[in-house]
Amino acid sequence: MSESAVDAPDLHTPGTDTPDFDTIDWFRARPLYQNPYPYYEYLRSHGPVWREPHHGAVMVTGYEEAISVYHDATTFSNCNTIAGPFTKWPVPLEGDDISEIIAEYRDLLPFSDQLPSFDPPKHTAHRALLMRLITPKRLKENEEFMWRLADQQIDEFLAHGECEFNHEYASPFTLLVVADLLGVPEADQPAFLEELQGEQRPTNSSGPMLHKPLEFLYDRFTAYIEDRRREPRDDVMTKLATAPFPDGTLPEIHDVMLIASNLFAAGQETTARLLGTMLQVIGERPEIQQQLRDNRDLIPAFAEECLRLESPLQGQFRLSRVATKVGDIEIPAGTHVFVMPGAANRDPRQFDDPAELRLDRPNGRQHVGFGFGIHLCAGAPLARAEAYVSANRLLDRMTDIRISEAHHGPADARRYEYTPIYLLRGLENLHLEFTPIS
């Protein structure tokens, strides 16, 4: 784990190995993020919606209840999607309707300049602009690039018969896919890899939360857009720079830069985690690996199940503007609501045997791993294509993909390290061994 045993709080009931969930502050319980699912079941035992006692946050673990919050963008603001109850507002969140307080002070919150924190009408205009950039034609061109890139990335380590999958394939592959989608010049792509991999990733689990952790992307995309508006070219970046809002007006350079930066950072981070989960399952479960080899049409269902079981995005905050009700819980205005797709995707009321991976699950694509409603992940088609291409090429070019016991221990005593933050989930590293196919 990233937190040392000396610094970690004692989370167990005295004399037992069982965590004392009644006294645990989930938002400060970093060791539990290595396996959050027992805590999610503890929350579920209180009902699909429950107010935790430490910060007064309302925890939503139920599938239908999560959908209801996602769907109601009028009642619930996204302004605190990252900050939750942990950033102090200049004034108390009091009154029957706090919409004016949100409007006045939302820009002071972390990630306030990113699309996931926007509310309508600003969100509506900016998302529409984003969707003008992610057209079916552009996605098809990008997928053609993916097939070539997958082979190029695999070539880097295939002959070794082993790799650290996250850093040698998943992270660079997903980063370069988004770079191609947005038209980042090929000569500049190594700089993006250097700045946005490893310790420079936009999500940093240690230290204080930064207001603008994406300065590199901001600077680069600002320069690109300024250049293309001065001297338009026949390239993707010019289309990005000159795409209008739905009303026909040309966005400020700052707005286009934010949209591009958000897609770049968010798309790379979460999709890399998905690929890591998929290869972990392939390495752990030879029978599933063989099923996928025999029938590649199962790969999309496999990717959906991995998204459902190990959702890269584990939680998102919302802030209630007015008094409302979710499930049986009354929610006053100014309440921080924590919607938990990582738990909702294992709601037994929605998914039979929710902890099991089933390639024939009839409702497997109904998960909320990509969110729901107006904030449904705009890059979902891109992520699905990356998963399909990657799984196909990896299976084509190597046999007997297995987990490295030297790094992760034997099958009956695996050692994996997950990102030690409650908002996201994914392996920090995944060491694989395999037999190359010439």
C-alpha positions in Angstrom: 0.0 0.0 0.0 1.0 3.6 -0.5 0.4 4.4 3.1 2.8 2.9 5.6 1.7 0.6 8.3 3.1 3.1 10.9 1.0 6.0 9.5 -2.1 4.1 8.7 -5.0 4.3 11.2 -6.1 1.2 13.1 -9.2 0.2 11.2 -10.0 -3.1 13.0 -12.2 -4.1 15.8 -9.9 -4.9 18.8 -8.9 -8.6 18.8 -10.1 -9.3 15.3 -9.0 -8.9 11.7 -12.4 -7.4 10.8 -12.5 -3.6 10.1 -14.6 -1.7 12.5 -16.8 0.0 9.9 -19.0 1.7 12.5 -16.1 4.0 13.5 -14.4 4.3 10.1 -14.3 7.6 8.3 -14.3 6.3 4.7 -12.9 9.5 3.3 -9.8 9.1 5.4 -9.4 5.3 5.4 -6.8 4.8 2.7 -5.9 1.2 3.5 -9.5 0.2 2.8 -9.3 1.5 -0.8 -7.2 -1.6 -1.6 -10.5 -3.5 -1.4 -13.4 -1.2 -0.9 -16.2 -3.7 -1.5 -16.7 -5.0 2.0 -17.2 -1.4 3.1 -19.7 -0.9 0.2 -21.7 -3.9 1.5 -21.6 -2.4 5.0 -23.1 0.8 3.5 -25.7 -1.3 1.6 -26.7 -2.9 4.9 -28.0 0.5 5.9 -30.0 0.8 2.7 -29.3 2.1 -0.8 -28.9 5.6 0.6 -27.4 6.5 3.9 -25.9 9.5 5.6 -22.4 8.7 6.9 -21.7 10.2 10.4 -18.3 11.8 10.0 -18.9 14.5 7.3 -22.7 14.3 6.8 -22.2 13.1 3.3 -25.1 11.1 1.8 -23.7 7.9 0.4 -25.7 6.5 -2.6 -24.9 2.8 -3.2 -28.2 1.8 -4.9 -28.4 1.5 -8.7 -31.8 3.1 -9.1 -31.0 5.8 -6.6 -27.7 6.6 -8.3 -29.6 6.9 -11.6 -32.1 9.3 -10.0 -29.3 11.6 -8.8 -27.5 11.4 -12.1 -30.7 12.2 -14.0 -31.7 15.2 -11.9 -29.2 18.0 -12.9 -31.7 20.6 -11.8 -31.7 19.6 -8.2 -28.1 18.4 -7.9 -25.2 20.6 -8.9 -21.9 19.1 -10.1 -19.9 22.1 -8.7 -18.4 19.9 -5.9 -17.8 16.8 -8.0 -14.2 16.5 -6.8 -14.2 18.7 -3.7 -17.1 17.2 -1.8 -17.4 18.5 1.8 -13.6 19.0 2.0 -13.3 22.5 0.6 -14.6 25.3 2.7 -17.1 27.7 1.2 -16.7 31.4 2.0 -20.3 31.5 3.3 -22.5 28.8 5.0 -24.5 26.6 2.6 -27.8 27.6 4.2 -31.2 28.4 2.9 -34.0 26.7 1.0 -32.3 27.2 -2.3 -28.5 27.7 -2.5 -28.3 28.2 -6.3 -27.1 31.8 -5.9 -24.4 30.8 -3.5 -23.2 28.1 -5.9 -23.2 30.6 -8.8 -21.2 33.1 -6.9 -18.5 30.9 -5.4 -18.2 27.8 -7.5 -15.1 29.0 -9.3 -13.2 28.8 -6.0 -13.6 25.0 -5.9 -11.0 22.5 -7.2 -11.5 21.4 -10.8 -14.1 24.2 -11.3 -12.7 24.9 -14.7 -13.3 21.3 -16.0 -16.4 20.1 -17.8 -17.4 17.5 -15.2 -18.0 20.3 -12.7 -20.1 22.4 -15.0 -23.9 22.7 -14.7 -26.4 23.7 -17.4 -26.5 26.0 -19.4 -22.7 26.2 -19.5 -22.4 22.5 -19.4 -24.9 22.1 -22.3 -22.9 24.5 -24.6 -19.5 23.1 -23.8 -20.6 19.4 -24.1 -22.2 20.2 -27.4 -18.9 21.6 -28.6 -17.1 18.5 -27.4 -19.5 16.3 -29.3 -18.9 18.3 -32.5 -15.3 17.2 -32.1 -16.0 13.5 -31.4 -17.9 12.8 -34.6 -18.5 9.2 -36.0 -16.1 10.1 -38.9 -13.3 11.2 -36.5 -13.8 8.2 -34.2 -13.5 5.8 -37.2 -10.3 7.5 -38.3 -9.0 7.3 -34.7 -9.9 3.6 -34.5 -7.8 2.9 -37.6 -4.9 4.6 -35.9 -5.5 2.4 -32.8 -4.8 -0.8 -34.6 -1.5 0.5 -35.8 -0.6 2.0 -32.4 -1.4 -1.2 -30.6 1.1 -3.2 -32.7 3.7 -0.4 -32.3 3.3 -0.5 -28.5 3.4 -4.3 -28.3 6.5 -4.3 -30.4 8.3 -2.4 -27.6 8.2 -5.4 -25.2 6.9 -8.5 -27.0 10.3 -10.2 -27.5 11.0 -10.0 -23.7 8.1 -12.3 -22.9 7.1 -10.1 -20.0 6.0 -6.5 -19.3 4.7 -4.1 -16.7 1.4 -3.7 -18.6 0.2 -0.3 -17.2 3.3 1.7 -18.0 4.5 -0.2 -21.1 1.2 -0.5 -22.8 -2.0 0.9 -21.2 -0.9 4.4 -20.3 1.1 5.3 -23.4 -1.5 3.6 -25.7 -4.5 5.5 -24.2 -2.5 8.8 -24.1 -1.5 8.6 -27.7 -5.0 7.6 -28.8 -6.4 10.8 -27.4 -3.5 12.7 -28.8 -4.3 11.4 -32.2 -8.1 12.1 -31.8 -7.3 15.8 -30.9 -4.7 16.2 -33.6 -1.6 16.7 -31.4 1.3 16.8 -33.8 3.3 13.6 -33.9 6.5 15.5 -33.1 5.0 16.7 -29.9 3.6 13.4 -28.6 6.8 12.4 -26.8 6.6 15.5 -24.7 3.0 14.6 -23.7 4.2 11.1 -22.7 6.9 12.6 -20.6 4.8 15.1 -18.8 1.6 13.1 -18.3 3.0 9.6 -17.3 4.2 8.4 -13.9 4.5 11.1 -11.2 3.3 13.8 -13.6 -0.1 12.3 -14.1 -3.0 14.7 -13.6 -4.4 12.7 -10.7 -2.0 12.9 -7.8 -3.0 10.8 -4.7 -0.6 12.5 -2.3 -0.4 16.1 -1.1 -3.0 18.8 -1.2 -5.6 18.9 -4.0 -4.4 21.3 -6.7 -6.7 23.8 -8.3 -5.2 23.4 -11.8 -3.2 20.2 -12.1 -3.3 20.3 -15.9 -1.1 23.3 -16.6 1.0 21.5 -19.2 -2.1 20.7 -21.2 -3.5 24.2 -20.7 -0.3 25.7 -22.1 0.0 23.3 -25.0 -3.6 23.5 -26.2 -3.7 27.3 -25.8 -0.7 27.6 -28.1 -2.2 25.1 -30.6 -5.5 26.8 -30.8 -4.0 30.3 -31.1 -1.7 29.1 -33.9 -4.6 27.4 -35.9 -6.8 30.5 -35.6 -4.0 32.7 -37.0 -3.0 30.2 -39.7 -5.7 27.6 -40.4 -4.5 24.3 -41.9 -6.1 21.2 -43.2 -5.8 19.2 -40.0 -7.7 18.0 -37.0 -6.3 20.7 -34.7 -7.7 23.4 -37.0 -11.2 21.8 -36.8 -10.8 21.8 -33.0 -9.8 25.5 -33.0 -12.6 26.7 -35.3 -15.6 24.6 -34.2 -18.5 26.8 -33.1 -20.9 26.5 -30.2 -24.4 25.3 -31.2 -25.6 28.9 -31.5 -22.9 29.6 -34.1 -20.6 31.7 -31.9 -16.9 31.0 -31.8 -15.8 29.9 -28.3 -13.1 31.8 -26.5 -9.7 30.1 -26.9 -9.7 29.4 -23.1 -13.0 27.4 -23.5 -11.7 25.3 -26.3 -8.5 24.6 -24.4 -10.4 23.5 -21.3 -12.5 21.0 -23.4 -9.5 19.5 -25.1 -7.5 19.3 -21.9 -10.3 17.6 -20.0 -10.9 15.0 -22.7 -7.2 14.3 -22.8 -6.6 13.9 -19.1 -9.9 12.1 -18.2 -10.0 9.8 -21.2 -6.4 8.6 -20.8 -6.6 8.0 -17.0 -9.8 6.0 -16.8 -9.3 3.9 -19.9 -5.8 2.9 -18.9 -7.4 1.6 -15.6 -10.0 -0.4 -17.6 -7.3 -2.0 -19.7 -5.4 -2.9 -16.6 -8.4 -4.7 -15.1 -9.1 -6.5 -18.4 -5.6 -7.9 -18.6 -5.6 -8.8 -14.9 -8.7 -10.9 -15.4 -7.2 -12.5 -18.6 -4.0 -13.3 -16.6 -5.9 -14.7 -13.6 -8.5 -16.7 -15.4 -7.2 -19.0 -18.2 -10.8 -20.2 -19.0 -11.9 -16.7 -19.8 -8.7 -16.0 -21.7 -9.5 -19.1 -23.8 -13.1 -18.1 -24.3 -12.0 -14.7 -25.7 -9.4 -16.3 -27.9 -12.0 -18.7 -29.4 -14.7 -16.0 -29.8 -13.6 -12.4 -30.2 -17.2 -11.3 -30.3 -17.2 -11.8 -26.5 -14.6 -9.0 -26.0 -17.2 -6.1 -25.8 -19.2 -8.0 -23.2 -16.0 -8.7 -21.3 -15.0 -5.1 -21.3 -18.4 -4.1 -20.0 -18.2 -6.6 -17.2 -14.7 -5.3 -16.2 -16.1 -1.8 -16.2 -19.0 -2.9 -14.0 -16.9 -4.9 -11.5 -14.0 -2.5 -11.2 -15.3 0.9 -12.2 -12.4 3.2 -12.8 -14.5 6.0 -11.4 -15.7 4.9 -7.9 -17.5 8.0 -6.8 -18.6 11.5 -7.6 -20.0 14.2 -5.4 -23.1 16.3 -6.0 -24.5 19.3 -4.1 -28.2 19.6 -3.5 -29.5 23.0 -4.5 -32.9 22.6 -2.8 -34.4 20.1 -0.3 -35.2 16.8 -1.9 -35.4 13.1 -1.2 -33.3 10.2 -2.5 -34.6 6.8 -1.6 -36.0 7.1 1.9 -33.5 9.8 2.9 -34.5 13.5 3.3 -31.8 15.7 1.8 -31.7 19.4 2.8 -30.3 22.1 0.5 -26.6 22.2 0.7 -26.1 18.5 1.3 -23.0 16.8 -0.2 -24.2 13.6 -2.0 -21.7 10.9 -2.9 -22.9 8.8 -5.8 -20.9 5.6 -5.9 -20.9 3.8 -9.3 -18.4 1.3 -7.9 -21.1 0.2 -5.4 -24.2 0.8 -7.6 -22.7 -1.5 -10.3 -22.8 -4.3 -7.7 -26.3 -3.7 -6.5 -27.9 -7.2 -6.3 -31.3 -5.6 -7.0 -30.0 -4.8 -10.5 -27.4 -7.4 -11.2 -27.7 -11.1 -10.3 -24.6 -12.4 -8.5 -23.1 -9.0 -8.8 -19.6 -10.0 -7.8 -19.3 -12.6 -10.6 -18.0 -11.8 -14.1 -20.4 -13.1 -16.6 -19.9 -12.8 -20.3 -23.5 -13.7 -20.9 -25.0 -11.1 -18.5 -28.1 -9.8 -20.3 -28.0 -6.4 -18.7 -24.2 -6.1 -18.5 -24.1 -2.8 -20.5 -26.5 -1.1 -18.1 -23.8 -0.3 -15.6 -23.0 3.3 -14.6 -19.3 2.9 -15.0 -19.5 5.8 -17.5 -21.9 7.8 -15.4 -25.4 8.6 -16.6 -27.5 11.5 -17.7 -26.1 14.7 -19.1 -22.7 13.9 -17.6 -22.5 10.5 -19.3 -18.8 10.1 -20.3 -18.5 11.7 -23.8 -15.5 9.4 -24.5 -17.3 6.1 -23.8 -17.3 5.1 -27.5 -13.6 5.8 -27.6 -12.9 3.8 -24.5 -14.9 0.8 -25.8 -13.0 0.9 -29.1 -9.6 1.0 -27.2 -10.6 -2.0 -25.1 -11.7 -4.0 -28.2 -8.6 -3.2 -30.2 -6.2 -3.8 -27.4 -7.7 -7.1 -26.3 -7.7 -8.4 -29.9 -4.1 -7.4 -30.7 -2.7 -8.7 -27.4 -4.5 -12.0 -27.8 -3.3 -12.2 -31.4 0.3 -11.6 -30.6 0.9 -13.6 -27.4 -0.3 -16.9 -25.8 -0.5 -18.0 -22.2 -0.8 -14.6 -20.8 -0.3 -15.0 -17.0 0.3 -13.0 -13.9 4.0 -12.7 -12.8 4.4 -14.6 -9.6 7.7 -13.0 -9.0 6.0 -9.6 -8.7 2.5 -10.5 -7.5 2.9 -13.7 -5.7 1.4 -17.2 -6.3 -2.2 -17.7 -7.4 -3.4 -18.4 -3.8 -1.7 -15.3 -2.3 -1.7 -12.5 -4.9 -0.3 -9.1 -4.0 -1.8 -6.2 -5.9 -1.6 -2.5 -5.2 -4.5 -0.2 -6.1 -4.6 3.6 -6.3 -5.0 4.8 -2.7 -7.8 7.3 -3.3 -11.5 6.8 -2.9 -12.6 8.5 -6.2 -10.7 6.2 -8.6 -9.8 2.5 -8.7 -7.1 0.8 -10.7 -4.0 -1.2 -10.4 -0.8 0.8 -9.8 1.1 -1.9 -11.7 0.5 -5.2 -13.4 3.3 -7.5 -14.3 2.5 -10.0 -17.0 4.4 -12.9 -18.5 3.5 -14.5 -21.9 4.7 -16.5 -24.8 5.2 -14.3 -27.9 3.7 -15.3 -31.2 6.2 -14.7 -34.1 
